[in-house]
Amino acid sequence: MAKYVHTLLFACPNCKLPIAISQIREEGNVEDVDSIPLKIKCTHCEKSSNVIAASAKNHYVDAWPFEDWP
C-alpha cells in the first residue's frame, strides 16, 4: 500500500518567485487534489495568499511506500 506526496509549485502573486507546498494524500490523482484550498506564504516577500491547488504552475505526485511512514 502506498500513500502519495503531492508537491505543488506556485508563483507568488506579489513578487512572482516560486512557492512550493507538499501534502501527503491517500489519493494519487492530480484531479482529486485540484479543488483543495491552500494558504501560501512567500518566504521572500512574506505575503500570504489563498489559492486552490488547480492554480499551481506545476504539480508533481510521487507514490511513497506505506512501510516508510511512521
C-alpha angles and dihedrals in degrees: 000000000000137000122206134238113211115197115191124192119206133178113235106249089220108042100010094231118138124272118192123202124184127196134181112226139172089224122076098192119101089217091060090060101038096091096050113117114226136185112220128191124195114229090206105050095013094226117147125215138180113230139159121241092245090067092065116122089222135008123198126188126195126182111228120199113248093229090065091061120094 
